[in-house]
Amino acid sequence: MVQLLQFFSEQGYEISFGSTATQSERSASLESMEIAIHQLRLNDPSFDTLLKSINPEVVMFDRFITEEQFGWRVAEICPNAMRILDTEDLHFLRKAREEAIKAGKSVAEANIHSELAKRELASILRSDLSLIISETEMKLLKTTFRIPEGLLFYLPFLIDVDLELSIDVPDFADRKNFVTIGNFQHAPNTEGVKWLAKEIWPQIRSELPNAEMHVYGAYSPQEISELHNEANGFRIMGWAADKREVMSNSRVCLAALRFGAGLKGKIIDAMISGTPSVTTPIGAEGISNDLSFGGIISENAAEFIKDSIRLYTTEKEWTQHQLQGFRILQERFNKSIFTELFANRLSDILGHLGVHRNRYFLGQILQHHSLQASKYLSKWIELKNKI
């Protein structure tokens, strides 16, 4: 989201950022980017008043649930505003994979034709353009669900490669320990750390008794905090004030993800920091495409353990994977590759918004019906709140 805000700022947009979330000491400093911040309320006409005062040319929704809540109001009050959905990842895909793992099935057996899928796909169809962060998800939407390509735009993480890779990182010999990082309000991270603690780390520690596993992430629940064990080197470190620093000082990133969707930020952060990763096929999804991965992809727990030990102790292989990670960033996530393409796509749709919407008329049909349903549910809640 911050990368997208930076993009719009660089394109000369005047930006207003609205959220129902409460600001905290860990909120991004948007004021420094000259972005106006607005505290939003759910099911409240104050958002209508705000829309009228701003009269935006473009409105971007952060994930489909936000589009469901506010999209009908934007369509009603600012019908000529282009509506963009930033999917972040496909929530229905992540949820289906989670349910498959819980049921003892493989992610390949996940039921993606779910009620959640209906909601998210409807949100994509209602929007003028949806940003898709992974090529795997682009393929799924186009081939399995027949979403028109004209409604989708592949936009991965936007990395300022010249800036990021100009910073020196420690060498193999100057690093130690394993690391993983991720917000614990995100289910794949919680499940992955439990898998690490119970099945994977004890075997690694038995082979590398001086190594430690450092787990960073905000909002750790009790079940994660209780995994902290000084005796066996499994340490729950809490929130990382500087993720680049903790990544750069670690030798190997372990991304033990058995389900999930989109792109995994921890692996991108590791590559930027010159830290090779050991991960699963789910963790590596969408990262390297036809290039070799910047680390090792392990199919099961036994491989994960073996590969983690080998990568931690073999400097030559470690260095090769580090360099491959830098190459992936250069060729697949370089900000300069995508900004012009995205700017041109926005300009084209904005210049022919009516033609674009008529071309994909199903979205207008869904907008009509969902607007009525969401509108009157929201107004009922609004009236109920007043009473």
Secondary structure, DSSP 8 states (H G I E B T S, - for coil): -HHHHHHHHHTT---EEEESS---TTS---GGGT-EEEE--TT-THHHHHHHHH--SEEEEESHHHHHHHHHHHHHH-TTSEEEEE-SS-HHHHHHHHHHHHTT--GGG---SSHHHHHHHHHHHHSSEEEE--HHHHHIIIIIS---GGGEEE----B-HHHHTTS----GGG--SEEEE--TTSHHHHHHHHHIIIIIHHHHHHH-TT--EEEE-SS--HHHHTT-BTTTTEEEEE--S-HHHHHHT-SEEEE--SS--S--HHHHHHHHTT--EEE-HHHHTTTSTTS--SEEE-SSHHHHHHHHHHHHH-HHHHHHHHHHHHHHHHHHSBHHHHHHHHHHHHHHHHHTHHHHHHHTTHHHHHHHHHHHHHHHHHHHHHHHHH-
